[in-house]
Amino acid sequence: MGAVIEASGLQRRYGGPDGLLALKGADLVVERGEFVALVGTSGSGKSTLLQLLGCLDRPSAGSLHIEGEEVSQLSDEALARVRNQRLGFVFQSFHLLPRLRADANVALPLRYAGTPKVERLTRARELLERVGLGDRLHHRPSELSGGQCQRVAIARALATDPPLILADEPTGNLDTTSGAEVLALFRELHEAGRTIVMVTHDPEVAALADRRVHLEDGHIVRET
């Protein structure tokens, strides 16, 4: 299958040499097609680890390979390409642009990749239909429910067909019914072969994953 992520000795310190060491030497391998949950209490380091895996932050020490390429020392421009082409992000707060319609939000990663407008809007429509929002193409985020906004965000994460989806508490702002619908989508994506790494503090959400990586006080302490 091959590893999508290989992290070795990842550390993240905030505030200089004597600052807070939020992540204390994490080692993690994620194989292609796996569904991995990063679990732990607030302050355990799970979101810090996800930020590093998503190239949204740089480690203070250690190495990170994505699809075999060492990315921790890449330039900002090269990291932006990695995020655009290899990673799809789903956040707790959706991070949709409020003035854009659903299809334009989904098409954004393709716009940054230089995809022609007609092609990217066609892809956006297909993805919104896939997540059950084919009748909401022209709605703005303010005209959608929380669960619908998260499904738009999932469609956007799939826009460039990345090998890895990263999700940070994707059901944290949703009611029970909407959360169940979003989790069903993640199950479908996983069954279709997607590699997913998800941060959650909810044991029921974590139970969906093949593997649960438990963090405490900045350390990976066990896997189940």
C-alpha positions in Angstrom: 0.0 0.0 0.0 2.7 2.5 1.0 2.8 5.2 3.6 1.1 8.5 3.0 2.6 10.0 6.3 5.8 9.2 8.0 6.5 11.4 11.0 9.6 10.9 13.2 10.4 12.8 16.3 8.1 15.6 15.6 8.2 18.4 18.2 6.6 21.8 18.3 7.7 24.5 20.8 5.9 27.8 21.1 7.5 31.0 22.4 11.2 30.4 21.9 13.8 28.0 23.4 12.2 28.2 26.9 8.6 28.2 25.6 5.8 25.6 25.8 6.7 22.3 24.2 3.3 21.3 22.9 4.4 18.2 21.0 7.2 16.1 22.4 8.7 13.8 19.8 5.8 12.1 17.9 6.4 9.1 15.7 3.5 8.2 13.4 3.1 6.2 10.2 -0.2 6.3 8.3 -0.6 3.8 5.4 -2.6 4.5 2.3 -6.3 3.8 2.8 -6.1 3.9 6.6 -8.6 5.8 8.8 -6.7 7.1 11.9 -8.2 9.0 14.8 -6.0 11.3 17.0 -7.7 11.3 20.4 -7.0 13.0 23.7 -8.2 15.7 26.0 -7.8 19.4 25.4 -4.1 20.3 25.5 -2.9 16.8 24.7 -1.2 17.8 21.5 -3.6 16.2 19.0 -4.5 19.4 17.1 -0.9 20.5 17.1 0.1 17.2 15.5 -2.7 17.6 12.9 -1.5 21.1 12.1 2.0 19.8 11.5 0.8 16.8 9.4 -1.3 19.3 7.3 1.8 21.6 6.7 -0.1 24.4 8.3 2.7 24.8 10.8 6.4 23.7 10.9 7.9 21.4 13.4 10.6 22.7 15.8 12.4 19.4 15.4 11.9 16.0 13.7 11.0 15.0 10.1 7.8 14.7 8.2 7.4 12.8 4.9 4.3 13.0 2.8 4.2 10.4 0.1 7.9 9.9 0.5 8.9 13.6 0.3 10.4 15.4 3.2 8.3 18.5 3.6 9.4 20.0 7.0 12.1 22.1 5.3 10.3 23.1 2.1 9.8 26.8 1.2 6.5 28.5 1.9 5.6 28.3 -1.8 6.4 24.6 -2.0 4.4 23.9 1.1 1.4 25.7 -0.4 1.6 23.4 -3.4 1.7 20.4 -1.1 -1.4 21.6 0.8 -3.2 22.3 -2.5 -2.3 19.0 -4.3 -1.9 16.4 -1.6 -4.1 17.4 1.3 -7.8 18.1 1.9 -8.9 19.9 5.0 -12.1 19.8 7.0 -12.3 22.1 10.0 -14.7 22.3 12.9 -15.7 25.8 11.9 -16.0 25.0 8.2 -13.9 28.0 7.0 -16.1 28.7 4.0 -15.9 32.1 2.4 -19.3 33.8 3.3 -19.7 35.8 0.0 -19.1 32.8 -2.3 -21.8 30.3 -3.3 -21.4 26.7 -2.4 -20.0 25.7 -5.8 -17.5 28.6 -5.8 -16.3 27.6 -2.3 -15.8 24.0 -3.5 -14.0 25.2 -6.6 -11.4 27.3 -4.7 -8.6 24.8 -4.5 -9.0 24.2 -8.2 -8.8 27.9 -8.9 -5.5 28.1 -6.9 -4.3 25.1 -8.9 -5.0 26.9 -12.2 -7.8 24.7 -13.4 -10.0 26.4 -16.0 -13.3 27.9 -14.7 -15.7 25.6 -16.6 -13.8 22.5 -15.5 -13.6 23.6 -11.8 -17.3 24.4 -11.6 -18.2 21.1 -13.2 -16.1 19.3 -10.7 -17.6 21.4 -7.9 -21.1 20.4 -9.0 -20.2 16.8 -9.2 -18.8 16.8 -5.7 -21.7 18.7 -4.2 -24.1 16.2 -5.8 -21.9 13.4 -4.2 -22.4 14.9 -0.7 -26.1 15.3 -1.2 -26.2 19.1 -2.0 -26.9 19.1 -5.7 -29.8 21.4 -5.0 -27.7 23.9 -3.0 -25.1 24.8 -5.6 -25.9 28.5 -5.6 -26.6 28.9 -1.9 -24.2 30.9 0.3 -23.0 29.6 3.7 -25.5 31.9 5.5 -28.3 30.1 3.6 -27.2 26.6 4.7 -27.4 24.7 7.9 -24.3 23.8 9.9 -24.4 20.2 8.6 -24.8 21.4 5.0 -21.8 23.8 5.5 -19.7 20.9 6.7 -20.7 18.9 3.7 -19.7 21.7 1.4 -16.3 21.7 3.3 -15.9 18.0 2.7 -16.6 18.5 -1.0 -14.0 21.3 -1.1 -11.5 18.9 0.6 -12.0 16.5 -2.3 -11.7 19.0 -5.1 -8.1 18.3 -6.1 -8.5 14.5 -5.4 -5.8 14.6 -2.7 -4.4 11.4 -1.3 -5.0 12.5 2.3 -8.0 14.1 4.1 -7.3 15.8 7.5 -10.3 16.6 9.7 -10.2 18.6 13.0 -13.3 17.9 15.1 -15.5 17.9 12.0 -18.7 17.3 14.1 -17.8 19.6 16.9 -20.2 22.4 15.9 -23.0 20.1 14.7 -26.2 18.8 16.3 -26.5 15.0 16.6 -28.4 14.4 13.4 -26.1 16.6 11.3 -23.0 15.0 12.9 -24.2 11.5 12.1 -24.7 12.6 8.4 -21.2 14.0 8.2 -19.7 10.8 9.9 -21.6 8.7 7.4 -19.8 10.7 4.6 -16.5 10.0 6.2 -17.3 6.3 6.3 -18.2 6.3 2.6 -15.0 8.1 1.8 -12.9 5.6 3.8 -14.7 2.6 2.2 -13.9 4.2 -1.2 -10.2 4.0 -0.3 -9.5 7.5 1.1 -6.8 8.0 3.7 -8.2 10.0 6.6 -6.7 11.4 9.8 -9.2 12.9 12.1 -8.8 14.7 15.5 -11.6 14.0 17.9 -12.3 14.0 21.7 -15.5 11.9 21.2 -15.0 8.2 21.7 -18.0 7.4 19.5 -16.5 9.3 16.6 -13.1 7.8 17.2 -14.7 4.3 17.1 -15.2 4.8 13.3 -11.5 4.7 12.7 -9.3 1.7 12.0 -6.8 2.9 14.5 -6.9 5.3 17.4 -3.7 7.1 18.4 -3.9 8.4 22.0 -2.1 11.6 23.0 -1.4 12.8 26.5 0.7 15.9 27.5 2.3 16.1 24.0 3.2 12.4 23.8 1.7 9.6 21.8 1.1 7.2 24.6 -0.6 4.2 22.9 -2.6 3.0 19.9 -5.7 0.9 19.9 
